[in-house]
Amino acid sequence: MRRVIASAIAAVSLGGCSSVSWDMFKSAPPTVQVQLESSPPGADAVTSLGPGCKTPCSVTIPAPDLPFTVSYALARHQPASVPVNVIKNPGDWSTPASVTTDPNPVFAQLAPAVPPKPVKKPHRPKPKKPKPAAAAPAASPFPDPNTAPPAAAAPQR
């Protein structure tokens, strides 16, 4: 008789819960927290997995199966990209599974951007304009004081 009552109670209690989800028994996917730093600070850091922030900061990402990269950008500095390896420790009967990243913290040294050199134009001498031909001096009614006076003409006889 006890079996019948226990079965009836179980059927009644579970009968109305046809939408019982077994997902609650699944473990959440592991996440990993990654510290992002740069020198100088204040760079925009974005992971190839999506999340990002302004350094120094940290992001929590789902533990990836493959390595990923962190890209850094800061005004007046050259961009940088740092590869990050994912290390999964499966654990055993006495320790839980864990996921870490190498490096952590992920650090980038941002170099100042070199301003572009001004483009120098090659020196081209200006073309010389031909000088006008020197015209013969016009005859002046006045004698040139630098020249000898004309010889006096001999009287003709």
Number of C-alpha atoms within 10 A of each C-alpha: 5 7 8 9 10 11 11 11 12 11 11 11 10 11 10 9 9 7 8 9 8 7 8 8 7 7 7 9 8 12 14 16 16 20 17 27 23 23 13 15 16 17 23 20 27 19 21 13 13 8 13 20 16 18 19 18 16 18 15 12 16 13 18 18 11 9 14 15 15 22 17 28 19 20 11 12 16 14 18 17 16 14 14 19 16 17 16 14 12 10 10 8 6 6 9 9 12 14 17 16 20 13 15 14 17 19 19 22 15 20 14 13 12 9 7 6 6 6 6 6 6 6 6 6 6 6 6 6 6 6 6 6 6 6 6 6 6 6 8 7 6 6 11 10 7 6 7 8 9 7 6 6 6 6 5 4 3
